Amino acid sequence: MMTNHKLSDARREALYAELHALLGAGLDFSAAFRLLIEGESDRKMKALLEAIYADVVRGRTLDEAMLGCGAFRALECGVVRIGDQTGRLPDTLDFLRGYYRKKAAQRRMISSAVSYPTVILAVAAAVVAFMLAVVVPMFEEVYARMGGELPALTRTIIALSNAFPAYAASTVIAGGGLYLLYRANCRSERVQHWRATIILHLPVVGEIVRKNMQAQCCKLLELLCMSGVPLLTGIGMLREVIEFYPYRKSFDLIARWLERGDTFAAALARFPALYDRKLVALARVAEETNRLPEMLRRQAEMLTEELEYAIRHMGAMLEPALILLVGMLVAVILIAMYMPMFSLGSIMG
């Protein structure tokens, strides 16, 4: 049964925490889920849980019921499927609880880091647009009455001002068209590859995405290894869970190379743009010492710490950079508009 009920990340975290606590208390799944339904006060959420439970009673697995209701993401359904297949559902629920708690904390960090720079950027765009649309034409009219040759910088700013309405309209139309085209084709592999390539090559943002994806992959693979799932099988499961195209595609090739006899570290080393050298080196040592799960856990923790540092660093860099950029733009326009007056003053003096 499909539903339009949307769950916030905070609600997802609470749901997995409650179900994990009930299962951890020794209740079987049926009793735990019934208690979860009885304790739910939100009418829509209660109806959603009842629909999931009814599907499970009819013989569907929990992940199939979650996927069928349309309210849960592929990552959640995939992780729950792993828990069902390995007999470690409480562990996977705890993983999802921690995942959404960390995600909420990282979102707050990102929001804190970019909120003020975003305001600065919006104000700067409004100021520059006002100057080009209103202030510069006023100066142009004055200088047209005065006559004479204008400095090159002044002529450039005036030309930009005259073309500004057309540029602005073209930008809005082109941007809207590109967005609609992307939405219509966002599921195609070519568009996913193009989107991922742009994201991974963005300064700072690309590094943040890489660290986030590596941490997520390490956490999931550690969970699988600790559940007794063979490495090759675990890689295949990750292929169904991870949504970001380059990493999902890499798991196809890694699985193929593992089948041919390559080591896990050697397979990772073939993707230097996706996996850090440190991760590859640690994977090589872990395979030799048969301590892969421990290495994955520690590396996931380290990557998460590096990710949070990168987010804070991005915020610290963005604010002064944008303030400097705004100041330079306004200064260039003002200097360009007052240069003819300075020239006139020197002639009259």
For each residue, the residues with C-beta under 8 A, 3 or more apart:
1: 51 55 68 69
2: 68 69 70
3: 47 48 51 69 70 71
4: 70
5: 44 45 47 48 71
6: 71
7: 11 12 15 45 71 72
8: 11 12
9: 12 13 100 103 104 107
10: 13 14 100 104
11: 7 8 14 15 45
12: 7 8 9 15 16 76 96 100
13: 9 10 16 17 96 97 100 101 104
14: 10 11 17 18
15: 7 11 12 18 19 36
16: 12 13 19 20 93 94 96 97 100
17: 13 14 20 21 97
18: 14 15 21 22 36 39
19: 15 16 22 23 32 33 36 93
20: 16 17 23 24 90 93 94 97
21: 17 18 24 25
22: 18 19 25 27 31 32 35 36
23: 19 20 27 29 32 89 90 93
24: 20 21 90
25: 21 22 32
26:
27: 22 23 31 32 35
28: 31 32
29: 23 32 33 56 62 89
30: 33 34
31: 22 27 28 34 35
32: 19 22 23 25 27 28 29 35 36
33: 19 29 30 36 37 49 52 53 56
34: 30 31 37 38 53
35: 22 27 31 32 38 39
36: 15 18 19 22 32 33 39 40 49
37: 33 34 40 46 49 50 53
38: 34 35
39: 18 35 36
40: 36 37 45 46 49
41: 46
42: 45 46
43: 46 47
44: 5 47 48
45: 5 7 11 40 42 48 49
46: 37 40 41 42 43 49 50
47: 3 5 43 44 50 51
48: 3 5 44 45 51 52 69 71
49: 33 36 37 40 45 46 52 53
50: 37 46 47 53 54
51: 1 3 47 48 54 55 65 69
52: 33 48 49 55 56 62 65 66 69
53: 33 34 37 49 50 56 57 65
54: 50 51 57 58
55: 1 51 52 58 60 64 65 68 69
56: 29 33 52 53 59 60 61 62 65
57: 53 54
58: 54 55
59: 56
60: 55 56 64 65 68
61: 56 64 65 81 84
62: 29 52 56 65 66 80 84 89
63: 66 67 77 78 80 81 84
64: 55 60 61 67 68 77
65: 51 52 53 55 56 60 61 62 68 69
66: 52 62 63 69 71 72 76 77 80
67: 63 64 70 72 74 77
68: 1 2 55 60 64 65
69: 1 2 3 48 51 52 55 65 66 72
70: 2 3 4 67
71: 3 5 6 7 48 66
72: 7 66 67 69 76 77
73: 76 77
74: 67 77 78 240 241 243
75: 78 79 241 242 243
76: 12 66 72 73 79 80 96
77: 63 64 66 67 72 73 74 80 81
78: 63 74 75 81 82 237 240 241
79: 75 76 82 83 92 95 96 220 223 241
80: 62 63 66 76 77 83 84 89 92 93 96
81: 61 63 77 78 84 85 237 240
82: 78 79 85 86 88 92 220 223 224 227 229 237 241
83: 79 80 86 87 88 89 90 91 92 93
84: 61 62 63 80 81 87 89
85: 81 82
86: 82 83 224 227 228 229
87: 83 84 227
88: 82 83 91 92 223 226 227
89: 23 29 62 80 83 84 92 93
90: 20 23 24 83 93 94
91: 83 88 94 95 223 226 227
92: 79 80 82 83 88 89 95 96 223
93: 16 19 20 23 80 83 89 90 96 97
94: 16 20 90 91 97 98
95: 79 91 92 98 99 219 220 223
96: 12 13 16 76 79 80 92 93 99 100
97: 13 16 17 20 93 94 100 101
98: 94 95 101 102
99: 95 96 102 103 216 219
100: 9 10 12 13 16 96 97 103 104
101: 13 97 98 104 105
102: 98 99 105 106 304
103: 9 99 100 106 107
104: 9 10 13 100 101 107 108
105: 101 102 108 109
106: 102 103 109 110 212 307 308 311
107: 9 103 104 110 111
108: 104 105 111 112
109: 105 106 112 113 308 311 312 315
110: 106 107 113 114 311
111: 107 108 114 115
112: 108 109 115 315
113: 109 110 117 311 312 314 315 316 318
114: 110 111 117 118 314 315 318
115: 111 112 118 119
116: 119 120 319
117: 113 114 120 121 315 318 319 322
118: 114 115 121 122
119: 115 116 122 123
120: 116 117 123 124 319 322 323 326
121: 117 118 124 125 322
122: 118 119 125 126
123: 119 120 126 127 326
124: 120 121 127 128 322 325 326 329
125: 121 122 128 129
126: 122 123 129 130
127: 123 124 130 131 326 330
128: 124 125 131 132 329 330 333
129: 125 126 132 133 164 168
130: 126 127 133 134 135
131: 127 128 134 135 136 330 333
132: 128 129 135 136 157 160 161 164 333
133: 129 130 136 137 161 164 165
134: 130 131 137 138
135: 130 131 132 138 139 333 337
136: 131 132 133 139 140 157 158 161 333 337
137: 133 134 140 141 161
138: 134 135 141 142
139: 135 136 142 143 158 337
140: 136 137 143 144 158 161
141: 137 138 144 145
142: 138 139 145 146
143: 139 140 146 148 150 154 340
144: 140 141 147
145: 141 142
146: 142 143 340 344
147: 144
148: 143 340
149:
150: 143 154 155 158 340
151: 154 155 336 339 340 343
152: 155 156
153: 156 157 332 335 336 339
154: 143 150 151 157 158 336 337 339 340
155: 150 151 152 158 159
156: 152 153 159 160 336
157: 132 136 153 154 160 161 332 333 336 337
158: 136 139 140 150 154 155 161 162
159: 155 156 162 163
160: 132 156 157 163 164
161: 132 133 136 137 140 157 158 164
162: 158 159
163: 159 160 166 167
164: 129 132 133 160 161 167 168
165: 133 168 169
166: 163 169 170
167: 163 164 170 171
168: 129 164 165 171 172
169: 165 166 172 173
170: 166 167 173 174
171: 167 168 174 175
172: 168 169 175 176
173: 169 170 176 177
174: 170 171 177 178
175: 171 172 178 179
176: 172 173 179 180
177: 173 174 180 181
178: 174 175 181 182
179: 175 176 182 183
180: 176 177 183 184
181: 177 178 184 185
182: 178 179 185 186 191 195
183: 179 180 186
184: 180 181
185: 181 182 188 190 191
186: 182 183 191 192 195
187: 191 192
188: 185 191 192
189: 192 193 245
190: 185 193 194
191: 182 185 186 187 188 194 195
192: 186 187 188 189 195 196 245
193: 189 190 196 197 245 246
194: 190 191 197 198
195: 182 186 191 192 198 199 245
196: 192 193 199 200 244 245 246
197: 193 194 200 201
198: 194 195 201 202
199: 195 196 202 205 206 209
200: 196 197 206 209 210 246 273
201: 197 198 206
202: 198 199 205 206
203: 206
204: 207 208 310 313 314 317
205: 199 202 208 209 314
206: 199 200 201 202 203 209 210
207: 204 210 211 310
208: 204 205 211 212 307 310 311 314
209: 199 200 205 206 212 213 244
210: 200 206 207 213 214 274 276
211: 207 208 214 215 303 306 307 310
212: 106 208 209 215 216 303 307
213: 209 210 216 217 242 244 247 274
214: 210 211 217 218 274 275 276 279 299 303
215: 211 212 218 219 299 300 303 304 307
216: 99 212 213 219 220 242
217: 213 214 220 221 238 242 247
218: 214 215 221 222 279 296 297 299 300 303
219: 95 99 215 216 222 223 296 297 300
220: 79 82 95 216 217 223 224 238 241 242
221: 217 218 224 225 234 235 238 296
222: 218 219 225 226 293 296 297 300
223: 79 82 88 91 92 95 219 220 226 227
224: 82 86 220 221 227 229 233 234 237 238
225: 221 222 228 229 231 234 292 293 296
226: 88 91 222 223 293
227: 82 86 87 88 91 223 224
228: 86 225
229: 82 86 224 225 233 234 237
230: 233 234
231: 225 234 235 258 264 292
232: 235 236 255 258 259
233: 224 229 230 236 237
234: 221 224 225 229 230 231 237 238
235: 221 231 232 238 239 251 254 255 258
236: 232 233 239 240 251 255
237: 78 81 82 224 229 233 234 240 241
238: 217 220 221 224 234 235 241 242 251
239: 235 236 242 248 251 252 255
240: 74 78 81 236 237
241: 74 75 78 79 82 220 237 238
242: 75 213 216 217 220 238 239 247 248 251
243: 74 75 248
244: 196 209 213 247 248
245: 189 192 193 195 196 248 249
246: 193 196 200 249 250 271 273 274
247: 213 217 242 244 250 251 274
248: 239 242 243 244 245 251 252
249: 245 246 252 253
250: 246 247 253 254 271 274
251: 235 236 238 239 242 247 248 254 255
252: 239 248 249 255 256
253: 249 250 256 257 267 270
254: 235 250 251 257 258 264 267 268
255: 232 235 236 239 251 252 258 259
256: 252 253 259 260
257: 253 254 260 262 266 267 270
258: 231 232 235 254 255 261 262 264 267
259: 232 255 256
260: 256 257
261: 258
262: 257 258 266 267
263: 266 267 284 287
264: 231 254 258 267 268 283 287 292
265: 268 269 280 281 283 284 287
266: 257 262 263 269 270 284
267: 253 254 257 258 262 263 264 270
268: 254 264 265 271 275 279 280 283
269: 265 266 272 275 280
270: 253 257 266 267
271: 246 250 268 274 275
272: 269 275 277
273: 200 246
274: 210 213 214 246 247 250 271
275: 214 268 269 271 272 279 280
276: 210 214 279 280
277: 272 280 281
278: 281 282 299
279: 214 218 268 275 276 282 283 299
280: 265 268 269 275 276 277 283 284
281: 265 277 278 284 285
282: 278 279 285 286 295 299
283: 264 265 268 279 280 286 287 292 295
284: 263 265 266 280 281 287 288
285: 281 282 288 289 295
286: 282 283 289 290 291 292 294 295 296
287: 263 264 265 283 284 290 292
288: 284 285
289: 285 286
290: 286 287
291: 286 294 295
292: 225 231 264 283 286 287 295 296
293: 222 225 226 296 297
294: 286 291 297 298
295: 282 283 285 286 291 292 298 299
296: 218 219 221 222 225 286 292 293 299 300
297: 218 219 222 293 294 300 301
298: 294 295 301 302
299: 214 215 218 278 279 282 295 296 302 303
300: 215 218 219 222 296 297 303 304
301: 297 298 304 305
302: 298 299 305 306
303: 211 212 214 215 218 299 300 306 307
304: 102 215 300 301 307 308
305: 301 302 308 309
306: 211 302 303 309 310
307: 106 208 211 212 215 303 304 310 311
308: 106 109 304 305 311 312
309: 305 306 312 313
310: 204 207 208 211 306 307 313 314
311: 106 109 110 113 208 307 308 314 315
312: 109 113 308 309 315 316
313: 204 309 310 316 317
314: 113 114 204 205 208 310 311 317 318
315: 109 112 113 114 117 311 312 318 319
316: 113 312 313 319
317: 204 313 314 320 321
318: 113 114 117 314 315 321 322
319: 116 117 120 315 316 322 323
320: 317 323 324
321: 317 318 324 325
322: 117 120 121 124 318 319 325 326
323: 120 319 320 326 327
324: 320 321 327 328
325: 124 321 322 328 329
326: 120 123 124 127 322 323 329 330
327: 323 324 330 331
328: 324 325 331 332
329: 124 128 325 326 332 333
330: 127 128 131 326 327 333 334
331: 327 328 334 335
332: 153 157 328 329 335 336
333: 128 131 132 135 136 157 329 330 336 337
334: 330 331 337 338
335: 153 331 332 338 339
336: 151 153 154 156 157 332 333 339
337: 135 136 139 154 157 333 334 340
338: 334 335 341 342
339: 151 153 154 335 336 342 343
340: 143 146 148 150 151 154 337 343 344
341: 338 344 345
342: 338 339 345 346
343: 151 339 340 346 347
344: 146 340 341 347 348
345: 341 342 348 349
346: 342 343 349
347: 343 344
348: 344 345
349: 345 346
